[in-house]
Amino acid sequence: MFENIKPIDPKAERRKKRLLIAIPIGLILAGFLYYEFKNFPEEHTVSKFLQAVQKQDYQQAYQIWKPSKYYSFGAFKQDWGPGSEEGTVQEYKITNSHAQGSGVLVEIRLNGKKEIQLWVENSDKSLSFPP
């Protein structure tokens, strides 16, 4: 009656248990990494832009911005140059980002105090002020 029952293999049972633990942990880790890095390309574009503004390389910053024909370099310098409302960018920190529709809204803290938002279009990584 019991001759067809195989003995339990302890190694196989340990492998099964490890697999049952590893799969949920892997799924949770994958979800966390996706959430943390899903807007990385847009955040990187904003970071490159702010680095150029920080170095006062306004031509490069203007090129990264990819402005429309209605946003002249003079208007750009008024918004981002030393005489702008934000003043010279000494430091910046990207605090958050939210994917919305065709782009990403990136939140930034400038010079340790002022919070601003920039819009990054997904298709061409062009920057603008939020709509």
Backbone hydrogen bonds in HBPLUS format (Angstrom, degrees):
<---DONOR---> <-ACCEPTOR-->    atom                        ^
c    i                          cat <-CA-CA->   ^        H-A-AA   ^      H-
h    n   atom  resd res      DA  || num        DHA   H-A  angle D-A-AA Bond
n    s   type  num  typ     dist DA aas  dist angle  dist       angle   num
A0005-ILE N   A0002-PHE O   3.36 MM   3  5.63 160.2  2.41 108.2 113.8     1
A0013-GLU N   A0009-ASP O   3.12 MM   4  6.39 156.3  2.18 153.5 160.6     2
A0014-ARG N   A0010-PRO O   3.03 MM   4  6.23 154.3  2.09 144.9 151.0     3
A0015-ARG N   A0011-LYS O   2.98 MM   4  6.25 158.9  2.03 149.3 155.2     4
A0016-LYS N   A0012-ALA O   2.96 MM   4  6.16 157.9  2.01 146.5 152.4     5
A0017-LYS N   A0013-GLU O   2.97 MM   4  6.18 159.5  2.01 146.8 152.2     6
A0018-ARG N   A0014-ARG O   2.87 MM   4  6.08 162.2  1.90 152.5 157.3     7
A0019-LEU N   A0015-ARG O   2.92 MM   4  6.08 156.8  1.98 147.5 154.2     8
A0020-LEU N   A0016-LYS O   2.92 MM   4  6.16 155.7  1.98 148.4 155.1     9
A0021-ILE N   A0017-LYS O   3.09 MM   4  6.34 132.3  2.33 139.4 151.5    10
A0021-ILE N   A0018-ARG O   3.21 MM   3  5.14 133.2  2.44  92.7 105.3    11
A0022-ALA N   A0018-ARG O   2.75 MM   4  5.91 158.6  1.80 151.7 158.5    12
A0023-ILE N   A0019-LEU O   3.08 MM   4  6.05 164.9  2.11 152.3 153.6    13
A0025-ILE N   A0021-ILE O   3.41 MM   4  6.53 163.0  2.44 147.2 152.1    14
A0026-GLY N   A0022-ALA O   2.81 MM   4  5.90 158.1  1.86 151.7 158.1    15
A0027-LEU N   A0023-ILE O   2.95 MM   4  6.18 156.6  2.01 153.4 159.5    16
A0028-ILE N   A0024-PRO O   2.93 MM   4  6.13 160.0  1.97 149.6 154.8    17
A0029-LEU N   A0025-ILE O   2.91 MM   4  6.08 163.6  1.94 150.5 155.3    18
A0030-ALA N   A0026-GLY O   2.88 MM   4  6.03 157.6  1.93 146.1 152.4    19
A0031-GLY N   A0027-LEU O   2.97 MM   4  6.15 159.3  2.02 146.2 151.5    20
A0032-PHE N   A0028-ILE O   2.95 MM   4  6.19 158.3  2.00 150.5 156.5    21
A0033-LEU N   A0029-LEU O   2.92 MM   4  6.13 165.2  1.94 153.4 157.1    22
A0034-TYR N   A0030-ALA O   2.96 MM   4  6.10 157.3  2.01 147.1 153.5    23
A0035-TYR N   A0031-GLY O   2.99 MM   4  6.17 164.3  2.01 148.2 152.4    24
A0036-GLU N   A0032-PHE O   2.94 MM   4  6.17 159.2  1.99 152.2 157.9    25
A0037-PHE N   A0033-LEU O   3.01 MM   4  6.02 152.9  2.09 147.7 153.8    26
A0038-LYS N   A0034-TYR O   2.90 MM   4  5.43 120.9  2.26 151.8 156.6    27
A0040-PHE N   A0037-PHE O   3.16 MM   3  4.99 165.9  2.18 108.9 109.8    28
A0043-GLU N   A0039-ASN O   2.98 MM   4  6.19 164.6  2.01 160.5 165.6    29
A0044-HIS N   A0040-PHE O   2.82 MM   4  5.93 154.1  1.88 154.0 161.2    30
A0045-THR N   A0041-PRO O   3.07 MM   4  6.31 149.5  2.17 140.2 147.5    31
A0046-VAL N   A0042-GLU O   3.09 MM   4  6.42 160.1  2.13 149.7 154.3    32
A0047-SER N   A0043-GLU O   2.90 MM   4  6.13 154.2  1.97 145.4 153.2    33
A0048-LYS N   A0044-HIS O   2.90 MM   4  6.19 159.5  1.95 151.2 155.6    34
A0049-PHE N   A0045-THR O   2.98 MM   4  6.20 159.9  2.02 148.4 154.3    35
A0050-LEU N   A0046-VAL O   2.90 MM   4  6.14 165.2  1.92 154.2 157.6    36
A0051-GLN N   A0047-SER O   2.90 MM   4  6.08 148.4  2.00 147.0 156.0    37
A0052-ALA N   A0048-LYS O   3.07 MM   4  6.32 154.6  2.14 146.7 152.6    38
A0053-VAL N   A0049-PHE O   3.00 MM   4  6.36 156.3  2.06 149.4 156.4    39
A0054-GLN N   A0050-LEU O   2.80 MM   4  5.89 155.1  1.86 142.7 150.2    40
A0055-LYS N   A0051-GLN O   2.98 MM   4  6.21 146.5  2.09 142.2 150.4    41
A0057-ASP N   A0052-ALA O   2.85 MM   5  5.12 159.6  1.90 161.9 157.7    42
A0056-GLN N   A0053-VAL O   2.91 MM   3  4.73 150.4  2.00  99.8 108.8    43
A0061-ALA N   A0057-ASP O   3.06 MM   4  6.33 164.2  2.08 151.9 156.9    44
A0062-TYR N   A0058-TYR O   2.84 MM   4  5.87 151.3  1.92 139.7 147.3    45
A0063-GLN N   A0059-GLN O   3.03 MM   4  6.30 148.1  2.13 143.1 151.4    46
A0064-ILE N   A0060-GLN O   2.93 MM   4  6.25 155.0  2.00 152.3 159.2    47
A0065-TRP N   A0061-ALA O   2.93 MM   4  6.13 148.4  2.03 143.6 152.6    48
A0066-LYS N   A0063-GLN O   3.20 MM   3  5.21 133.4  2.43  95.7 107.5    49
A0127-LEU N   A0065-TRP O   2.99 MM  62  4.78 157.5  2.04 125.5 132.9    50
A0071-TYR N   A0068-SER O   3.18 MM   3  5.60 169.9  2.19 115.5 118.7    51
A0076-PHE N   A0072-SER O   2.93 MM   4  6.21 152.3  2.01 145.1 153.8    52
A0077-LYS N   A0073-PHE O   2.88 MM   4  6.16 157.4  1.93 149.8 154.7    53
A0078-GLN N   A0074-GLY O   3.04 MM   4  6.33 145.1  2.17 141.0 150.7    54
A0079-ASP N   A0075-ALA O   3.05 MM   4  6.34 145.7  2.17 142.3 151.2    55
A0079-ASP N   A0076-PHE O   3.05 MM   3  5.11 120.2  2.42  95.0 110.0    56
A0080-TRP N   A0076-PHE O   2.85 MM   4  6.07 148.3  1.95 152.1 161.8    57
A0081-GLY N   A0077-LYS O   2.63 MM   4  4.55 142.3  1.76 128.0 133.8    58
A0084-SER N   A0081-GLY O   3.07 MM   3  5.41 162.0  2.10 118.8 120.4    59
A0087-GLY N   A0084-SER O   3.09 MM   3  4.99 130.9  2.34  93.2 106.9    60
A0111-ASN N   A0091-GLU O   2.73 MM  20  4.80 167.4  1.75 150.1 145.8    61
A0093-LYS N   A0109-ARG O   3.00 MM  16  5.22 134.7  2.21 135.1 147.9    62
A0109-ARG N   A0093-LYS O   2.85 MM  16  5.22 160.4  1.89 147.9 154.3    63
A0095-THR N   A0107-GLU O   2.88 MM  12  5.59 144.9  2.00 134.7 145.2    64
A0107-GLU N   A0096-ASN O   2.84 MM  11  5.11 168.3  1.85 143.1 147.0    65
A0098-HIS N   A0105-LEU O   2.89 MM   7  5.18 150.9  1.97 139.3 148.9    66
A0105-LEU N   A0098-HIS O   2.82 MM   7  5.18 164.1  1.85 153.3 151.8    67
A0100-GLN N   A0103-GLY O   2.82 MM   3  5.57 169.1  1.83 151.4 155.2    68
A0103-GLY N   A0100-GLN O   3.08 MM   3  5.57 167.7  2.10 132.5 135.7    69
A0122-ASN N   A0102-SER O   2.96 MM  20  5.91 165.5  1.98 144.2 148.3    70
A0104-VAL N   A0120-VAL O   2.84 MM  16  5.21 151.7  1.92 143.8 153.3    71
A0120-VAL N   A0104-VAL O   2.90 MM  16  5.21 160.0  1.94 150.7 157.4    72
A0106-VAL N   A0118-LEU O   2.82 MM  12  5.28 170.9  1.83 166.1 165.5    73
A0118-LEU N   A0106-VAL O   2.91 MM  12  5.28 158.1  1.96 149.1 156.2    74
A0108-ILE N   A0116-ILE O   2.87 MM   8  5.35 168.6  1.88 158.2 159.6    75
A0116-ILE N   A0108-ILE O   2.86 MM   8  5.35 161.7  1.90 154.9 161.1    76
A0110-LEU N   A0114-LYS O   2.70 MM   4  5.16 162.2  1.73 161.5 160.7    77
A0113-LYS N   A0110-LEU O   3.05 MM   3  6.01 166.5  2.06 133.9 133.7    78
A0114-LYS N   A0110-LEU O   3.14 MM   4  5.16 137.3  2.34 161.1 152.8    79
A0119-TRP N   A0128-SER O   2.78 MM   9  5.17 173.0  1.78 155.1 155.5    80
A0128-SER N   A0119-TRP O   2.96 MM   9  5.17 131.6  2.20 145.2 153.1    81
A0121-GLU N   A0126-SER O   2.97 MM   5  5.41 163.2  2.00 156.9 160.5    82
A0125-LYS N   A0121-GLU O   2.86 MM   4  5.03 132.9  2.08 148.7 157.3    83
